[in-house]
Amino acid sequence: MLHYQIEFDDYRQHLIHVTVRFVAQPTQALTLPTWIPGSYLIREFSKHIESVRAYDEDGRLLQIQKTDKNRWQLFNTDFELITVEYDVYAYDLSVRGAYVDQNRLYVNPACACLGLEGQEDSPVEVEVFLPPELKHFQLATGMQSKTLVKGRYTLKAKNYAALIDSPFELAEQTRFSFEANGIPHEFVVSGKHAMNEQRMKQDIEKICATEISMFGSAPFENYTFMTMATGNSYGGLEHPNSTSLISPRDDLPKANEPEQPSKDYQRFLGLCSHEYFHSWLVKFIRPENFVNYDLNKEGYTSLLWIFEGFTSYYDDLILLRSGVINQESYIALLKAQIDRYLQNPGRAIQTVAESSFDAWVKFYRQDENSNNAGTSYYNKGCLVALCLDLGLRLRGSSLDALMRKLYENAQNGIQVNERTIFDLCKELTGDSWLEQINHLINTTDELPLDQLLPEFGLSYNLKTEKALPFGLKLLDKPEGVLVQSALRDGAGANAGLSAQDVIIAIDGLKASDKLLQKYAKQAGTYTVYAFRRDELMQFEVQGQENALSTVELKVENQDSINKWLKA
């Protein structure tokens, strides 16, 4: 067994002290992941590791040498009992890192616990020690845990892979328990908030029960939701039997939350639904090359349109099926998803399969050109899932049936490759889906939403609104009008204006967003002055508006729409 000891005495300096004890193999090496499962970006967690030291069982200092960015080498250990200790700087409030201060101690072991090469399958025990003044903190984790005495806990994981996919939090917490289909769940919230606990419990229990029922069973024996309430941060990360969420406190249900959830609360429920669904789709049902992650380098797959896209389709659909939101609210969410797709010019440049493969270099590194040059495997993947669901239903099956097939395959050790969705669609309907699926994922052609949705009682009409002045997305600032992004081939971009420019004047008048919108509607050429960095520049811009496409969805036949929206 590998034994880790984690102490937080220096929490005011945002430091974690880690001690790991083990019987070393000859020339034992220790490594730290460079990325965390579920978030496809090399994050270089080792940059936060400080003062690595090693000792033999008599307490003598041993030589330990860093040989790579995330690897440390011991020499001539010969199966001795070794102690390695180090500090970790922990001030990353995101769901992917570690964060400690006087209010919260949160650790993703992927960025704090060095692993041992050759001993990855050994069982793991983690002892956690709290400083006396923080002993009142409560523990939340998906790991098996035991309270030894107040302020001291023992956590257990079956191996290193399980350890680094099981975060834990210690803080003052609001928490409640519930069962969904007989499975115990914990819901934990830290940070300042005024959550309506009864409403949250009522809704989250319905969501969890609906997802378990859809698959028929769950790949976990218990589940923990960990939520950090903040001013405006947002995000989530899935784990096998837990999720870490960070949310604006205003997104949590309020004391007077209406029967039909507010848009803010809908957003939080959608986040919970999304991360919970990942327990099946990506944590249990995986791309073939994610069965055993190589956390030292990128793990490329062109299948994130399935794992994130299908999940994005079901996260809102589950809200409807569970009765948490009504049909009108669901159609509004679907409209917003379609509008995002229509207002993304990059959909004509990058396929959704390419977007999946490029996640490592593009999705998590958005810049001013991202919307012009790329598409989102979340957004377009969601709409691909919609197209597949409707297409399958026209042939007597459904995406639900396909998801259950994926789950059954995973239970039998069969994971997802490039052919899986093609083959399962054929198995479910008897027809070849080669042409249809290739059209959806490997081309930049428009999705056939206008053909499919009317078949299920929902009219689909394109409109234009919210025109962009000169093809620019603008924001009023005290120093002028900030260009947030420039539409490729828009009048502004053609004149040479770029993202981050600050427009100060047009046609001899002080610039404002409202004034620029007025001039964009007029024919003519106008002189625009803007600062780029600290240099004043002049541009000659043609009056032009670039309209944004939007969709109008209307229920035309309720019986037809029920054939799609009902489970």
Residue pairs with C-beta under 8 A, 6 or more apart in sequence:
1 122
1 123
1 124
1 125
2 20
2 21
2 22
2 116
2 119
2 122
2 123
2 124
2 125
2 160
3 20
3 21
3 22
3 124
3 125
3 126
3 127
4 18
4 19
4 20
4 113
4 124
4 125
4 126
4 127
5 18
5 19
5 20
5 21
5 126
5 127
5 129
6 16
6 17
6 18
6 19
6 107
6 112
6 126
6 127
6 128
6 129
7 16
7 17
7 18
7 19
7 129
8 16
8 17
8 100
8 105
8 129
8 130
8 131
8 134
8 170
9 17
9 131
10 16
10 17
10 87
11 100
11 101
11 102
11 105
11 131
11 134
12 101
12 102
14 89
14 90
14 91
14 99
14 100
14 101
15 50
15 87
15 88
15 89
15 90
15 100
16 87
16 88
16 90
16 98
16 100
16 107
16 112
17 85
17 86
17 87
17 88
18 85
18 86
18 87
18 88
18 112
18 113
18 114
19 83
19 84
19 85
20 30
20 83
20 84
20 85
20 113
20 114
21 81
21 82
21 83
22 28
22 81
22 82
22 116
22 119
22 122
23 79
23 80
23 81
23 82
24 74
24 77
24 78
24 79
24 80
24 81
24 82
24 116
25 77
25 79
25 116
25 118
25 119
26 76
26 77
26 78
26 79
27 73
27 74
27 75
27 76
27 77
28 73
28 74
28 77
28 82
28 116
28 117
28 118
29 67
29 71
29 72
29 73
29 74
29 116
29 117
30 71
30 72
30 74
30 84
30 114
30 115
30 116
30 117
31 70
31 71
31 72
31 114
31 115
31 117
31 296
32 45
32 46
32 49
32 70
32 110
32 111
32 113
32 114
32 115
33 45
33 70
33 110
33 111
33 115
33 164
33 295
33 296
34 42
34 43
34 44
34 45
34 46
34 69
34 70
34 295
34 296
34 297
35 41
35 42
35 43
35 295
35 298
36 43
36 45
36 96
36 108
36 110
36 111
36 164
36 237
36 295
37 110
37 164
37 165
37 290
37 293
37 295
38 237
38 238
38 239
38 278
38 282
39 96
39 237
39 364
40 298
40 299
40 304
40 359
40 360
40 363
40 364
41 359
41 360
41 364
41 365
42 297
42 298
42 360
43 96
43 97
43 111
44 69
44 70
45 70
45 97
45 110
45 111
45 112
46 69
46 70
48 88
48 89
48 90
48 98
48 111
49 86
49 87
49 88
49 114
50 86
50 87
50 88
50 89
51 86
51 87
52 64
52 66
52 72
52 84
52 85
52 86
53 61
53 64
53 84
53 85
53 86
54 61
54 62
54 63
54 64
54 74
54 82
54 83
54 84
55 61
55 62
55 82
55 83
55 84
55 85
56 62
56 80
56 81
56 82
56 83
57 80
57 81
57 82
57 83
62 74
62 75
62 77
62 82
63 74
63 75
64 72
64 73
64 74
64 84
65 72
65 73
65 75
66 72
66 73
67 73
70 296
72 84
72 114
74 82
74 84
84 114
86 114
88 98
88 111
88 112
90 97
90 98
90 99
90 100
90 106
90 107
90 112
91 99
91 100
91 101
92 98
92 99
92 111
93 99
93 228
93 230
93 233
93 246
94 233
94 235
94 246
95 108
95 167
95 235
95 236
95 237
95 244
95 245
95 246
96 108
96 111
96 237
97 108
97 111
98 106
98 107
98 108
98 111
98 112
99 105
99 106
100 106
100 107
102 134
103 171
103 172
103 190
103 191
104 169
104 170
104 171
104 190
104 191
104 228
105 130
105 134
105 137
105 169
105 170
105 171
106 167
106 168
106 169
106 170
106 171
106 228
106 244
107 167
107 168
107 169
108 164
108 167
108 244
109 126
109 163
109 164
109 166
109 167
110 164
110 165
110 295
113 126
113 160
113 163
113 164
115 160
115 164
116 122
116 160
119 160
120 159
120 160
120 161
121 159
121 160
122 159
122 160
123 156
123 157
123 158
123 159
124 156
124 157
124 158
124 159
124 160
124 162
124 163
125 154
125 155
125 156
126 143
126 154
126 155
126 156
126 157
126 163
127 148
127 152
127 153
127 154
127 155
128 139
128 152
128 153
128 154
128 155
128 168
128 170
129 151
129 152
130 137
130 151
130 152
130 170
131 151
132 151
134 151
134 170
135 150
135 151
136 172
137 151
137 170
137 171
137 172
138 170
138 171
138 172
138 173
138 175
138 188
139 145
139 147
139 153
139 168
139 169
139 170
140 168
140 169
140 170
140 171
140 173
140 175
140 186
140 188
140 224
140 226
141 155
141 166
141 167
141 168
141 169
141 224
141 226
141 242
142 166
142 167
142 222
142 223
142 224
142 239
142 240
142 241
142 242
143 155
143 156
143 157
143 162
143 163
143 166
143 168
144 155
144 156
144 157
145 153
145 154
145 155
145 156
145 168
146 153
146 154
147 153
148 154
155 166
155 168
157 163
157 166
161 292
161 293
162 240
164 295
165 239
165 240
166 239
166 240
166 242
167 226
167 239
167 242
167 244
169 188
169 190
169 226
169 228
169 244
171 190
171 191
172 190
173 188
173 189
173 190
174 188
174 189
174 190
174 193
174 195
174 197
175 186
175 187
175 188
175 189
176 186
176 187
176 197
176 200
176 201
177 184
177 185
177 186
177 187
178 184
178 185
178 187
178 201
178 204
178 205
178 208
179 185
179 205
180 205
180 208
180 209
180 212
181 208
181 209
181 212
181 213
181 218
183 208
183 212
183 218
183 220
183 221
183 222
183 223
184 222
184 223
185 204
185 205
185 208
185 222
185 223
185 224
185 225
186 222
186 223
186 224
186 225
187 200
187 201
187 204
187 224
187 225
187 227
188 224
188 225
188 226
188 227
189 195
189 227
189 228
189 229
189 252
190 226
190 227
190 228
190 229
191 228
191 229
191 230
191 249
192 229
192 249
193 229
193 249
193 252
194 249
194 252
194 254
194 255
195 229
195 249
195 252
195 253
196 252
196 253
196 254
196 255
196 257
199 253
199 257
200 252
200 253
203 253
203 261
203 269
203 322
203 324
204 225
204 269
204 272
206 322
206 323
206 324
207 269
207 272
207 273
207 276
207 318
207 319
207 322
207 324
208 223
208 276
209 322
210 318
210 321
210 322
210 567
211 273
211 276
211 277
211 280
211 314
211 318
212 218
213 567
214 318
214 321
214 400
214 403
214 404
214 567
215 280
215 403
215 404
215 407
216 404
216 407
218 279
218 280
219 240
219 279
219 280
219 283
219 284
220 240
220 241
220 279
221 241
222 241
223 241
223 242
223 276
223 279
224 241
224 242
224 243
225 242
225 243
225 245
225 272
225 276
226 242
226 243
226 244
226 245
227 245
227 246
227 247
227 252
228 244
228 245
228 246
228 247
229 247
229 248
229 249
229 252
230 246
230 247
230 248
230 249
231 248
231 249
232 248
233 246
233 247
233 248
234 246
234 247
234 248
234 251
234 267
234 271
235 245
235 246
236 243
236 244
236 245
236 246
236 271
236 272
236 274
236 275
237 243
237 244
237 275
238 275
238 278
238 279
238 282
238 283
239 283
240 279
240 283
240 284
241 279
243 272
243 275
243 276
243 278
245 271
245 272
245 275
247 268
247 271
248 264
250 264
251 264
251 265
251 267
251 268
252 265
252 268
253 261
253 265
253 268
254 262
254 265
257 265
260 325
260 326
260 329
261 269
261 324
261 325
261 329
266 319
266 325
266 329
266 333
269 319
269 324
269 325
270 315
270 316
270 319
270 333
271 315
273 314
273 315
273 316
273 318
273 319
274 311
274 312
274 315
277 311
277 314
277 315
277 318
278 307
278 311
280 403
280 407
281 306
281 307
281 310
281 311
281 403
281 406
282 290
282 307
282 308
282 311
284 407
284 410
285 406
285 407
285 409
285 410
285 415
285 416
286 307
286 410
286 415
286 416
287 301
287 303
287 307
287 415
287 416
287 417
288 415
288 416
288 417
289 299
289 300
289 301
290 299
290 301
290 415
291 415
293 299
298 360
300 357
300 360
301 356
301 357
302 353
302 354
302 356
302 357
302 418
303 353
303 356
303 416
303 418
304 355
304 356
304 359
304 377
304 381
305 352
305 353
305 355
305 356
305 377
305 380
305 381
305 384
305 441
306 381
306 416
306 421
308 377
308 378
308 381
309 352
309 377
309 378
309 380
309 381
309 382
309 383
309 384
309 385
310 381
310 382
310 385
310 399
310 403
312 337
312 378
312 379
312 381
312 382
312 385
313 381
313 382
313 383
313 385
313 386
313 389
313 399
314 385
314 403
316 330
316 333
316 334
316 337
317 330
317 565
319 325
319 329
319 330
319 333
320 326
320 327
320 329
320 330
320 565
321 565
321 566
321 567
325 333
327 555
327 561
327 565
330 565
331 458
331 553
331 555
334 386
334 553
335 550
335 551
335 552
335 553
337 379
337 382
337 383
338 383
338 449
338 551
338 553
339 549
339 550
339 551
340 376
340 379
341 347
341 375
341 379
341 380
341 383
341 447
342 462
342 548
342 549
342 550
342 551
343 548
343 549
343 550
344 371
344 375
344 376
344 379
345 371
345 372
345 487
345 488
346 370
346 371
346 372
346 373
346 374
346 375
347 375
347 380
347 444
348 444
349 372
349 373
349 374
349 375
349 444
350 358
350 373
350 374
350 375
350 444
351 375
351 441
351 442
351 443
351 444
352 375
352 377
352 380
352 381
352 384
352 440
352 441
353 441
353 442
355 362
355 363
355 374
355 375
355 376
355 377
355 380
356 377
356 381
358 374
359 377
362 370
362 374
363 374
363 376
363 377
368 484
368 485
368 486
368 498
368 499
368 500
369 499
371 485
372 485
372 487
372 488
380 447
383 447
383 449
384 440
384 441
384 447
385 399
386 449
386 452
387 440
387 447
387 448
387 449
387 452
388 399
388 402
388 421
388 425
388 437
388 440
389 398
389 399
389 400
389 564
390 452
390 453
390 455
390 456
390 564
391 436
391 452
392 398
392 399
392 401
392 402
392 425
392 428
392 429
393 456
393 563
393 564
394 452
394 455
395 428
395 429
395 431
396 429
397 428
397 429
400 567
401 428
402 421
402 424
402 425
402 428
405 424
405 427
405 428
406 416
406 420
406 424
409 415
409 420
421 433
421 437
422 433
422 434
422 437
425 431
425 433
425 437
426 432
426 433
439 445
440 447
449 460
449 551
450 460
450 462
453 459
453 460
453 553
454 460
454 556
455 560
456 560
456 561
456 563
456 564
457 555
457 556
457 557
457 558
457 559
457 560
457 561
457 564
458 553
458 554
458 555
458 556
458 561
459 552
459 553
459 554
459 556
460 551
460 552
460 553
461 551
461 552
461 554
462 549
462 550
462 551
462 552
463 549
463 550
463 551
463 552
464 547
464 548
464 549
464 550
465 547
465 548
465 550
466 547
466 548
466 550
467 517
467 520
467 545
467 546
467 547
467 548
468 487
468 490
468 545
468 546
468 547
468 548
469 513
469 516
469 517
469 519
469 520
469 521
469 545
470 490
470 491
470 492
470 495
470 497
470 516
470 520
470 541
470 542
470 543
470 544
470 545
470 546
471 486
471 487
471 489
471 490
471 491
471 492
471 493
471 544
471 546
472 483
472 484
472 485
472 486
472 487
472 490
472 492
472 497
472 516
473 483
473 484
473 485
473 486
473 487
474 481
474 482
474 483
474 484
474 503
474 513
474 516
475 481
475 482
475 484
475 513
476 482
476 512
476 513
477 502
479 502
479 504
479 531
480 502
480 503
480 504
480 511
480 530
480 531
481 502
481 503
481 504
481 511
481 512
481 513
481 516
482 500
482 501
482 502
483 492
483 497
483 498
483 499
483 500
483 501
483 502
483 503
483 530
484 499
485 499
486 492
486 493
486 497
486 498
486 499
487 493
487 546
490 544
490 546
491 520
491 541
491 542
491 543
491 544
491 546
492 539
492 541
494 542
495 528
495 539
495 540
495 541
495 542
496 537
496 539
497 503
497 528
497 530
497 539
497 541
498 532
500 532
501 530
501 531
501 532
501 537
502 530
502 531
503 511
503 516
503 528
503 529
503 530
504 510
504 511
504 529
504 530
504 531
505 511
505 528
505 529
506 515
506 516
506 519
506 526
506 527
506 528
506 529
506 541
507 519
507 526
507 527
508 527
509 515
511 528
519 526
519 543
520 543
520 544
520 545
521 543
521 545
522 543
523 543
524 542
524 543
525 540
525 541
525 542
525 543
526 540
526 541
526 543
527 538
527 539
527 540
527 541
528 538
528 539
528 540
528 541
529 536
529 537
529 538
529 539
530 536
530 537
530 539
531 537
555 561
